[in-house]
Amino acid sequence: MASIYELAGRIRENVAKVIIGKGEVIDSMIVSILCGGHILLEDVPGTGKTTLAKALAKTIGCTCTRIQFTPDLLPSDLTGINFYNQKEGEFVVRKGPVFTNILLADEINRATPRTQSSLLECMEEKQVTIDRETFALELPFLVIATQNPVETQGTFVLPEAQLDRFLMRLSMGYPEKKDELGILSSRKESDPLAALEPQVSREELLEAGREVKKIRVSDAVKEYLVEIAEASRKDEDIKLGVSPRGTLALMNASMACAAIAGRDFVTPDDVKKMAGPVLAHRLICKGYTVMKSGNPALEKVKELLARVPAPVEG
């Protein structure tokens, strides 16, 4: 796994030129990319969500398209349309912006449910259907969506089914004082984002993704994953527990986490590290809505990890 460890280091070092002091968030995004999973960046305005997504897209050397989601955005504005070309005398498919490697969906919760639902097929099946004709998307395909959980006017809550399509929900948070001073210094004369160069090719990324699938997961760790999921389903404070898709997502994320650490096997610590970003947005705690369940759900995940005994070496 030395090659994946070195690849992750290149990505981390390049993105850190723009995003200062957020190494844990960057590592989580690298894990998502290696798993081929989608990312939801949720935080207050001005914390660097869009900048992080752009820095990552430039670093991995893939095509990237940014869409500003608004209430008047139509599904066809994303997927494309089949129109009649009078000059050629035939119908022609005009592919939409989802035909890319990295789709940056800025403020995804400002689009209507109808438009949001047009992403479900793209995110789950890696394909797009336009007028009953299906087109495969080029791999890797990754949606990096941002949303502001504080401002609710003119927004539409993401349904549970769509939230479940995101491998991780991450939060940037405010920077530490020394990191914010570094941000001011690095942007005094120029924008470091403009100077970023690709550090990883598309072929390297796909190969790394295939290598991650070879990471060993012991039977004890698999049982640990299932016990965490079962504990969430039986908890009296949780209305909606972790689905089998969530359990599988946690295993895949743990495998990628082990790979970027230079190991070819998953440990319980990998599971614990990934549990919060992977599981919290899949839980609905009683008395809280999906949009407002971030902190309570994250605390509940920590409680589940403390309650479920981790396997130890025999």
C-alpha positions as CSV (number, residue, x, y, z in Angstrom):
1,M,0.0,0.0,0.0
2,A,3.0,2.2,-0.2
3,S,1.9,3.6,-3.6
4,I,-1.5,4.7,-2.1
5,Y,0.3,6.2,0.9
6,E,2.5,8.2,-1.4
7,L,-0.4,9.3,-3.6
8,A,-2.4,10.5,-0.6
9,G,0.6,12.5,0.6
10,R,0.9,14.3,-2.7
11,I,-2.8,15.2,-2.7
12,R,-2.7,16.3,1.0
13,E,0.4,18.4,0.5
14,N,-1.0,20.2,-2.6
15,V,-4.5,20.9,-1.1
16,A,-2.8,22.1,2.1
17,K,-1.3,25.0,0.2
18,V,-4.8,26.5,-0.1
19,I,-6.7,24.9,2.9
20,I,-4.6,25.6,6.0
21,G,-5.1,23.6,9.3
22,K,-7.7,21.2,8.0
23,G,-5.7,18.0,7.5
24,E,-8.3,15.7,9.0
25,V,-11.0,17.0,6.6
26,I,-8.6,16.7,3.6
27,D,-7.8,13.1,4.6
28,S,-11.5,12.3,4.8
29,M,-12.0,13.7,1.3
30,I,-9.1,11.6,0.0
31,V,-10.7,8.5,1.5
32,S,-14.0,9.4,-0.3
33,I,-12.2,9.8,-3.6
34,L,-10.5,6.4,-3.3
35,C,-13.8,4.8,-2.4
36,G,-15.6,6.6,-5.3
37,G,-18.0,8.1,-2.8
38,H,-19.7,11.5,-2.8
39,I,-19.1,14.2,-0.3
40,L,-21.5,16.7,1.4
41,L,-19.7,19.7,2.9
42,E,-22.0,21.4,5.4
43,D,-20.9,24.5,7.2
44,V,-21.6,28.2,7.7
45,P,-20.7,30.6,4.8
46,G,-17.1,31.7,4.4
47,T,-15.3,28.7,5.9
48,G,-13.8,27.5,2.6
49,K,-16.2,24.7,1.5
50,T,-16.1,25.7,-2.2
51,T,-12.4,26.5,-2.1
52,L,-11.6,23.1,-0.7
53,A,-13.7,21.4,-3.4
54,K,-12.0,23.4,-6.1
55,A,-8.5,22.7,-4.7
56,L,-9.2,19.0,-4.6
57,A,-10.5,18.9,-8.2
58,K,-7.5,20.8,-9.5
59,T,-5.1,18.5,-7.6
60,I,-6.4,15.2,-8.9
61,G,-6.2,16.3,-12.6
62,C,-9.8,15.4,-13.5
63,T,-12.4,17.4,-15.3
64,C,-14.5,19.5,-13.0
65,T,-17.8,21.4,-13.5
66,R,-19.3,23.8,-11.0
67,I,-23.1,24.3,-10.8
68,Q,-24.7,27.0,-8.6
69,F,-27.9,25.5,-7.5
70,T,-30.9,27.8,-7.4
71,P,-34.7,27.3,-7.1
72,D,-35.2,27.8,-10.9
73,L,-32.6,25.2,-11.9
74,L,-34.3,22.4,-13.9
75,P,-33.3,18.7,-14.0
76,S,-32.4,19.1,-17.7
77,D,-30.0,21.8,-16.8
78,L,-28.0,19.1,-15.0
79,T,-28.5,16.0,-17.1
80,G,-28.9,17.5,-20.6
81,I,-31.7,17.4,-23.2
82,N,-32.6,15.7,-26.5
83,F,-33.4,18.5,-29.0
84,Y,-34.3,18.7,-32.7
85,N,-31.6,20.1,-34.8
86,Q,-33.3,21.7,-37.8
87,K,-30.1,22.1,-39.7
88,E,-29.3,18.4,-39.5
89,G,-32.9,17.3,-39.6
90,E,-32.5,15.0,-36.6
91,F,-32.7,14.8,-32.8
92,V,-29.4,15.4,-31.0
93,V,-28.5,14.8,-27.4
94,R,-26.9,17.8,-25.7
95,K,-25.2,16.4,-22.6
96,G,-25.4,18.4,-19.4
97,P,-22.7,19.4,-16.8
98,V,-23.0,16.1,-14.9
99,F,-20.9,14.5,-17.7
100,T,-17.7,15.3,-15.8
101,N,-15.4,13.7,-13.2
102,I,-16.0,16.1,-10.4
103,L,-19.4,17.8,-10.1
104,L,-19.2,20.7,-7.6
105,A,-22.9,21.2,-6.6
106,D,-22.7,24.6,-4.7
107,E,-25.6,25.2,-2.3
108,I,-27.4,22.0,-3.3
109,N,-30.2,22.6,-0.9
110,R,-31.4,25.7,-2.9
111,A,-32.6,23.5,-5.8
112,T,-36.1,22.1,-5.8
113,P,-36.7,18.4,-4.8
114,R,-37.4,17.7,-8.5
115,T,-33.9,18.9,-9.5
116,Q,-32.2,17.3,-6.5
117,S,-33.8,13.9,-7.5
118,S,-32.2,14.1,-10.9
119,L,-28.8,13.5,-9.3
120,L,-29.9,10.2,-7.6
121,E,-29.3,8.1,-10.7
122,C,-26.0,9.8,-11.4
123,M,-24.8,9.3,-7.8
124,E,-25.9,5.7,-7.4
125,E,-25.7,4.2,-10.8
126,K,-22.9,6.4,-12.4
127,Q,-25.2,6.9,-15.4
128,V,-27.7,9.4,-16.9
129,T,-30.9,8.7,-18.7
130,I,-32.1,11.3,-21.2
131,D,-35.4,10.5,-23.0
132,R,-35.1,6.8,-22.2
133,E,-31.6,6.6,-23.5
134,T,-28.9,5.8,-20.9
135,F,-25.4,7.1,-21.0
136,A,-22.6,5.9,-18.7
137,L,-20.6,8.5,-16.9
138,E,-16.8,8.5,-17.1
139,L,-15.1,7.3,-14.0
140,P,-14.2,8.5,-11.5
141,F,-17.4,10.4,-11.0
142,L,-17.7,12.3,-7.7
143,V,-20.3,14.8,-6.5
144,I,-19.0,17.3,-4.0
145,A,-22.0,19.2,-2.7
146,T,-22.0,22.2,-0.3
147,Q,-24.9,23.5,1.8
148,N,-25.4,26.1,4.6
149,P,-27.3,24.5,7.5
150,V,-28.0,27.8,9.2
151,E,-29.9,29.8,6.5
152,T,-33.2,28.0,5.7
153,Q,-35.0,30.7,3.7
154,G,-35.4,29.6,0.1
155,T,-33.9,26.2,0.7
156,F,-35.2,22.6,0.4
157,V,-34.2,19.9,2.9
158,L,-32.3,17.0,1.4
159,P,-34.4,13.8,1.8
160,E,-33.0,10.9,3.7
161,A,-32.7,8.8,0.5
162,Q,-30.4,11.5,-1.1
163,L,-28.4,12.0,2.1
164,D,-27.8,8.2,2.1
165,R,-26.1,8.5,-1.3
166,F,-23.3,10.7,0.2
167,L,-20.5,8.6,1.6
168,M,-19.5,11.3,4.1
169,R,-20.9,14.6,5.5
170,L,-18.0,16.8,6.5
171,S,-17.8,20.2,8.3
172,M,-14.9,22.6,7.9
173,G,-15.4,24.6,11.1
174,Y,-13.7,27.8,12.0
175,P,-9.9,27.8,11.8
176,E,-7.5,28.1,14.7
177,K,-6.0,31.6,15.3
178,K,-2.6,30.6,13.9
179,D,-4.2,29.0,10.9
180,E,-6.3,32.1,10.2
181,L,-3.2,34.2,10.4
182,G,-1.7,31.9,7.8
183,I,-4.7,32.4,5.6
184,L,-4.3,36.1,5.7
185,S,-0.6,35.9,4.9
186,S,-1.0,33.5,2.0
187,R,-3.7,35.6,0.3
188,K,-2.3,39.0,0.8
189,E,-0.8,39.3,-2.7
190,S,-2.4,36.4,-4.7
191,D,-4.8,33.5,-4.5
192,P,-2.9,30.2,-4.0
193,L,-5.7,28.3,-5.6
194,A,-4.9,29.8,-9.0
195,A,-1.3,28.4,-8.8
196,L,-2.3,24.8,-8.0
197,E,-1.1,22.1,-10.4
198,P,-2.4,18.6,-10.8
199,Q,-0.5,16.1,-8.7
200,V,-2.4,12.9,-9.6
201,S,-3.5,11.6,-13.0
202,R,-6.9,10.0,-13.6
203,E,-5.3,6.6,-14.3
204,E,-3.4,6.8,-11.0
205,L,-6.6,7.5,-9.1
206,L,-8.5,4.6,-10.7
207,E,-5.7,2.2,-10.0
208,A,-5.5,3.4,-6.4
209,G,-9.2,2.7,-6.1
210,R,-8.7,-0.8,-7.3
211,E,-5.9,-1.4,-4.9
212,V,-8.0,-0.2,-2.0
213,K,-10.5,-3.1,-2.6
214,K,-7.6,-5.5,-1.8
215,I,-7.3,-4.2,1.8
216,R,-7.9,-7.1,4.2
217,V,-10.9,-6.9,6.6
218,S,-10.9,-9.6,9.3
219,D,-14.0,-11.4,10.3
220,A,-13.7,-9.7,13.8
221,V,-13.8,-6.2,12.2
222,K,-16.7,-7.2,10.0
223,E,-18.6,-8.3,13.1
224,Y,-17.7,-5.0,14.8
225,L,-19.2,-3.1,11.8
226,V,-22.4,-5.0,12.0
227,E,-22.7,-4.6,15.8
228,I,-22.4,-0.8,15.5
229,A,-25.2,-0.8,12.9
230,E,-27.4,-3.1,15.0
231,A,-26.8,-0.9,18.1
232,S,-28.0,2.2,16.1
233,R,-31.2,0.3,15.1
234,K,-32.0,-0.7,18.6
235,D,-31.2,2.6,20.3
236,E,-34.3,4.2,21.8
237,D,-33.2,7.8,20.9
238,I,-32.7,7.0,17.2
239,K,-35.7,7.0,14.9
240,L,-33.8,5.8,11.8
241,G,-30.6,3.7,12.3
242,V,-27.8,2.7,10.0
243,S,-28.9,0.8,6.8
244,P,-26.9,-2.0,5.2
245,R,-25.7,0.5,2.7
246,G,-24.3,2.6,5.6
247,T,-22.5,-0.5,7.0
248,L,-20.9,-1.2,3.6
249,A,-20.0,2.5,3.3
250,L,-18.2,2.4,6.7
251,M,-16.3,-0.7,5.7
252,N,-15.1,0.8,2.4
253,A,-14.1,4.1,4.1
254,S,-12.2,2.1,6.7
255,M,-10.3,0.2,4.0
256,A,-9.3,3.5,2.3
257,C,-8.4,5.0,5.7
258,A,-6.0,2.0,6.3
259,A,-4.6,2.4,2.8
260,I,-3.6,6.1,3.1
261,A,-2.0,5.2,6.4
262,G,0.2,2.7,4.6
263,R,-1.4,-0.5,5.9
264,D,-3.0,-3.4,4.0
265,F,-5.4,-4.3,6.8
266,V,-8.2,-2.6,8.6
267,T,-8.1,-2.0,12.4
268,P,-10.9,-1.0,14.8
269,D,-9.3,2.4,15.0
270,D,-9.9,2.9,11.3
271,V,-13.6,2.1,11.8
272,K,-13.8,4.6,14.8
273,K,-12.1,7.3,12.8
274,M,-14.5,7.0,9.8
275,A,-17.7,6.3,11.8
276,G,-18.6,10.0,12.5
277,P,-18.3,11.3,8.9
278,V,-19.9,8.2,7.4
279,L,-22.7,7.4,9.8
280,A,-23.9,10.6,11.5
281,H,-25.9,12.0,8.5
282,R,-27.6,8.6,8.1
283,L,-29.1,8.7,11.6
284,I,-32.3,10.5,12.5
285,C,-32.5,11.2,16.2
286,K,-35.9,11.5,17.8
287,G,-37.0,15.1,18.3
288,Y,-34.6,16.5,15.5
289,T,-35.1,17.0,11.8
290,V,-32.6,15.8,9.3
291,M,-31.1,19.2,8.8
292,K,-30.7,19.9,12.5
293,S,-29.5,16.5,13.5
294,G,-25.8,17.1,12.8
295,N,-24.5,17.5,16.3
296,P,-26.9,15.2,18.2
297,A,-26.3,12.5,15.6
298,L,-22.6,12.8,15.8
299,E,-22.7,12.6,19.6
300,K,-24.9,9.5,19.3
301,V,-22.3,7.9,17.0
302,K,-19.6,8.6,19.6
303,E,-21.9,7.0,22.2
304,L,-22.4,3.9,20.1
305,L,-18.7,3.5,19.6
306,A,-18.2,3.8,23.4
307,R,-20.9,1.2,24.0
308,V,-20.0,-1.4,21.4
309,P,-16.8,-3.3,22.4
310,A,-14.0,-3.2,19.8
311,P,-12.3,-6.4,18.8
312,V,-8.8,-6.9,20.3
313,E,-5.9,-9.0,19.1
314,G,-6.1,-12.5,20.4
